[in-house]
Amino acid sequence: MDKKEIIINHIKQRLTSLKALGKLYSNEKIEKLAERLASTDKTLDEIKVLIDNKFSTEVRKINHNNHLSTLKEYYLSSIEKLKKGNNCYLLSYDKGIKVLEQAEVDSIKKVNPFLEEITINKEKKGYRKENSINNDYELIMSDIAYLLDIPYARTYRVFDEQMNPQGIINESFDTKDERFLNLEEALQFVNEESSKFTIKSELTEYHDRHQGLANIPDKQTYKTNIEYVFNLFKALPDITQTNLQELKKDYINMKIFELLTNSLNNTLTNIGIIVNKKEKKYTYKVSPSYNKYVTDLKTIKENETICNFFIVDKRTLLQTINSNYYKEAKSLLTLITDNKETLIALMNQVLKEHLEFEEYNKYYNKLKENLEIITEETLAKKQSAPDNDLDKKEYKANNTAYNNRIAPFVDNYNTEEYDSEKGSVALVIIVAIVLIITVLTIGAVILAVSRMDM
């Protein structure tokens, strides 16, 4: 059997198990694909991987498009005709509540073939992206970020007048008095504006030495990889010690959020700072999260993610955070582990709202795996660094705030699709907690009234 015949057999074998895709591939199309692949200098094993990756991507697109078509039917019955001046509908998930509104969205310029800068109602700026599975995850991220009190760019799904999905919009998060810089641009800002010559030189030398994405060489590099960002913060002009500590904590929280949600492409261009200059003095904050790709990247393994300059092991990255920056991390880590059951149940409901079944199932399992890693490593750290009374007081306040945030999610997410015994139990947990909160609140009011002077 020659090379081409082997390739044809592999294609047909794969298509047998991919019914949705098999309808799109005639014998003639299979023949042409096999002929093109056979003419390359790749080995048969490499060609089989290429075929598998190609088919996997195409199946995901088919399922995604089918899922989007159901959205059209779902919303058509509930919309009013677009008013004069409006040209689309924007669907957002504001604090767990669906908000469908009419809007006028106008193009400013094409940033690249996949990204367009736009205005919303001639007031706010934002960026429009095409329909894709990766972009849909940004809708999911915005809700998970809200649950954990992580700032995230306000995200909308865009529909045309006939409720055909037209992609998503990320609203800009810097105001007219502010300036957003990703961490690559922040280095240039430091070199131009900062007078801290020694730190600037060290930053530039480290940055230039680690161009391109590489596998991390050793455990020590995990720390220096993070310290690069902290030194960048330290070099910012006018930075105060208080502002520096805020940046460090917010950055570490972002890393934990990325680990939990399986965000993979976390290079220096996908996180940044917002610069504000007041009374000739600069102040800074870590920007809301954005561009979080959670689907598989072929260049990294299941247990890996990307952090700044390197491909890193997820668990080792978390261990590095706990070993060196636990002061900054413990509040969010404790919130996650204290509310593990309700959090996974809430995230489950969020996923059902946005993803078709195959994609939902794959991502839900990843979330559970990542949550387990965070739980194991956090509990291990607490054994060696027990919580003090101040810690416990802070955790109690955080849990109260969390319980207040989850209430809107219970009634505003579709729970019918993909229901399973586990999903039903998860919903019961959420409802039970909300009922407990309600009962405790009523009890507190009754107690307060009973103590009033009559």
N, C-alpha and C positions, 0 to 999 in steps of 0.2 A: 504494500500500500504506500503510495507516494505522499509527500507532505500535504498537498492540497486535499487529498481524500481524507486524511486524518483530521484536518481542520474542519472540513464539511461535516464529518461525523460528530465532532465535538460541538459544533454550532447546533446541529439538529438535536443532539442529546440535551443541550441546555434549553433549547426552545421548547422541548417536550414538557419541561417542568415550569415553564413560564408562559402560561396560556394567553395572558393578555398581550404578550409581546409576539407570540408565535403567529398571530393573525396578520401581523405587519410584515412578515418575512416570507416572500415567495421563494420558490426554488431558484429563480433567476437572481434574486437579490442575495441569497445565500451563496450562490456560485461566485458572484462578483466580489463579495466580501472575502471569501476564502482565497480567491485568486490574488487579490490585493495583499492579503496577509502573507500568503505563501511566497510572494516575490520579495519580501523583506529579508534581512539577514538575522532576524530574531530566531531564537530557538523555539521548538514546539511548546515547551513549558511556558516561555514568555508570551507566546501568542495566545495560549489558553487563558492566561491571567488577563491579558488585554480583552479577550472576548468576554470573560466573566465580568470584568469591571464595566465594560460597555453595556452589556445587557442589564446589569444591576442598576446602572444610572438611568437607562431608558425605562425600566419598569417603575422606578421611583417617580419619573416624570409623568408616566401614564396615570399612576395612582393619585398623584398630586393634582393633576388636571381634572380627574374625575371628582376628587374631593372639592375642588373649587366650583365645579358646576353645581354641586348640591347647595353651595352657599347662595347662588343666584335664586334658586327656587325657594329657599328658606326666607329670604328677605323681600322678595318681590311683592308679597301680599301686604307688607307693612309700611311701604314707602309712600310718600306724597310726591307729586310731580315736582321736578326741580324748579325753584323760583328763579325769576329773571336775574341774571348775573352769576348764578351758581352753575357749575359745570360737572360736579361729581358728588358722590356721597363718601364720607369718611367714617369708618367704623373703628372705634378705639375701645379699649378695655380699661376704663378709668377706675382704679382701686377695686377691680373685680366686677364692675358693673359695665354692661355693654352700652355704649353711647353711639348712636347712628345719627349723623348730622349732615346737612347739606353744606357745601363749601365751594368757593372759587379758588381753584389751584392753577397758577400760571407759571410757565417755565421762565427761568432766568438764563440758564446756560447748561450745556452738557459738560459735566465734569470728566466723564469717560463714557465709553459705549454702554455701561451698565448703571450709570449714576447721573441723575439730573438734579441740579439745584432749582428749587421752586419757591414761590411765595404762597402762603395760605391766607386767603381773604385780605390780601394786600397788606398784611400786618406782620405775620410771623414768617420766618424762613425755614426751609427744611430741605430734605433730599429724598427724591423718589427713586425707587428701585423696582425692577421687573418682578413678575410672578415667578417665584422659585421656592423650593423647599427650604433652602438656607435662609432666605429672607423671611419666610413664615415663622421661623424660629425666633425672630426678633419680637414678634407678638407674644410668644410664650415667655421669653426672657423678661419682658416688661412687667408681667404679672408676678413671676417668681421673685424678681428684684423687689417689687412692692411688698411682698410677704416678708422679706428679710430686711426691709428698710434700706435697700441699696439703690442709690440714684440710677435711673435709667432714662434714656432718651424717649420722650413721648412718641409712641408708635401707632400708626393708623393703617388699616387696610383700605385701599381705594377702590371704589366701584364707579362705573360709568352710569349713564341715565337708565340703562336697561339692567343694571345690577350685575354686569359682567366684571369680575375682579380685574383690576388694572395694576396690581402690585402693592407695594407698601410705601409709606412715607415716615421717615424719622424727622421729628421736629428738631430744629437747632436748639441747643441748650445754652449758648452764650448770648447775652443781651447786647444792645448797641454799645454799652459801656465796657463790655468784656471782650476778651480775645481767647479763642481756643487754640491750643497747641498740642499736637500729639507729642510723645516723648522723644521722637526724632527731632521734631521742630524745636522742642524745649532746649535741646543741647545747643542748637544754633542761637537761640535766644540768650542762653547763658553766656556763650562765647562773645556775643555782641554787647550784652548789657551788664554782666557781672564783673566786679573788680577782684574776685577771689581767684587769683592767677593759679595757685598751686592745685586747687581742686579742679579748675577748668582743664589744666594740662593732663591731670590723671584721668579725668572723664574722657577726654578726646582720645588719649592713648588706648584706654580700655575699649572704647567704642570701635576705633579703627582696627584694633587687633582681632575683633570678633565680628567681622563682616560676614554676612551669610548665616544660614541656619545650620547648626551642627548638633550632633549628639553630645550631651553634657559629659565631660571626661571623668569627673570624680565628685565626691560629696562636698568637698570644700568649695567647688565652683558653684554649687547651688546657692551658697551664701553670697559669694561675690557677685553673682548674677543679680540678686536682689539688692545688694548694697550699692550697685551701680545706680539704681533708681533713687535710693535714699541720698546718695552723694549728689545726684543731680538736683534733688530738692534742696539740699544744703547749700548748693552753689547759687540758687536763685537770688537775684538782688532784692534787698530789703526783707528777706525772710526772717521771721521771728521764731524763737524756740517753740512758742505755742502753735504757730502756723505750721511749723515743721512737724510737730507731733501729730497734728490733725491730718496732714498729708500722708504720713507713714501709716497711720491707722486705717485711713480710707483705702490706701493702696493694698494693704494686707487683706482688708475685707473684700476687695475686688478679687484678689487671688483665690480666696476661699469660695466666693460666689462662682468663679470660673471653674473651680474644681468640682463643686457640687453639680453644676449644670452641664458639665462636660464641654465647656467652651474650649476650643482647641487652638485657634489661630490668635494667640495672645502675644503678638510681637509688639515692639515699641510704637508701631503706628496705630495700634488698636486700643490704646489707652492714652490719656492725656491729662492736661491741666487747663483750668480756666484762669486767665490772668486778668486782674482788675487793678486799675491804677486810680487811687483816690488820694487827693491832696499830695500829689507828687510821690506817693509811696505805693509800692506794689503789694497786693495780697493775692493769695492763691487758694484754689481748691481742686481736688481731683475731679475730673469731668465725669458726668454720668456715663455708664457703660454703653457700648454700642458695637455693632458689627461682630456679634458673637456667633461664630460658626461652630455648631455642635455635631454636625454629621461627620462621618469618617473621613479622615485624610489618609490617602494611600501611603504617605511617607512616614507615618508613625504607627506604633502598635496600640493595641487596646488599652494597655496600662499607661500610656504616655500622653502628654500634652505639650504645648509650647509655652515657654515663659521667657519673654524678652529675647535673649540671643540664642537660646538652646531648646532642643527637644529633651524633655525631662520626664522622669517617672512620677506619676501622680502622688503616690504614697510618700516617696522620699521628699518631694517638694513640701507636702504637708508636715512631715517630720521636721524639716528644716525650719519651717515657720514656727512650729511649736517649740523647737529648741532655742530659737534665737529671738522670736518676736511674739512670744505668748502673751505678753502684756497687751499688745495691740490686737491680738487674735481672739483672746479668750471670751470676750463678750458675745461675738457672733457665733463662735463655735459652740458655746453653751446654749445659745438660743436655738440653734439647729438641733443639737442632741436632746435638749429638754423637750422639744416639740416634734420629735422625729416622726411619730405616728400621724399626727395631724398634718404635718408638712408634706409627707409623701402622699397622703390622701388628697390634699389640696392641689399639689402638682399634678396628680393623676387627672383631676377634673379639668385643669388647664389644658393638658395635652389632648384630652378627648375633644375639646372645643375646636382645636386647630389642625389636628393631624388625622389622616386616614389610618386605618387599622394597622397595616404592616409597619408604617413609620412610627405610629404611636407605641406599638408593642416593643420595638427595638429601643426607642429612646427611654421609655419608662423603665426598662430593665437596666439601662445605663445609669439613670438617676438613682435607682435603688442600690446599685453597686457603689456608686460614689458616696452616697449617704452612709453606707456601711463603713467605708474607709474612714470617713470623717468621724463617725461615732467611735470606732475602735481606737483611733489615734487620740481623740479628745479624752476619752475615759482613761486611756493609758497615761496621758499627761497629767490628768487630775490626781492620779495616784501619787505621782512624784511631786506635784505642786498643788496641794489641797487648797480649796477655796477658803478665803477668810470671810469675816462678817460683812465687810464692805462689798466684796464680790457678790455674796448672796443677796444683799440688798439691791445691787444693780441688776442681777439676773431676774429678781422678782418683778422689778419695774419693767424690764424688757419683755418678760412673758405677758404681763398685763397689756402692754402696748400691742404685742403680737396678737393676742386674743381679740383685741378690738379691731385689728386690721382684717382678721379672717372672716368676720361676720358677713360682709357683702358677697363673698365667694359662694356661700352655701346655697343661696337662692338664685344666683345669676349665672350659673354654668349648667349646660346641658349634661345630664347624668345618665341618659338612656343609652347612648351609643357605647358599644364595647363593654356593656355591663357584665360583671362577673361576680362571683361570690365575694372575692377580695375587694372589688370596687364597692359593692354594697356595704360591706363592713366598714370600709374607709369612710363612706358617707355618713354612716351611723355615728362613727367617732366624732366627725366634725359637728354634726347636729347636736350630739350629746354635750360637747364642750360649749357650744353656743347656748344651749339650754342652762347649763351650769352657771355660765357667766350671767345670764339673765336672772336666774334665781338668786344668785349672790347679790346682784345689784338691787333687786327688789327687797331682799332681806335687809340690806344696808339702809335703804330708804325707810322701811318700816321701823327699824331700830332707831334711826335718827328722829323720826316723828314721835316715837314713844317717849323719847327723852326730852322733848320740847315742853316748856312750861305751858300749862293750860290755863 
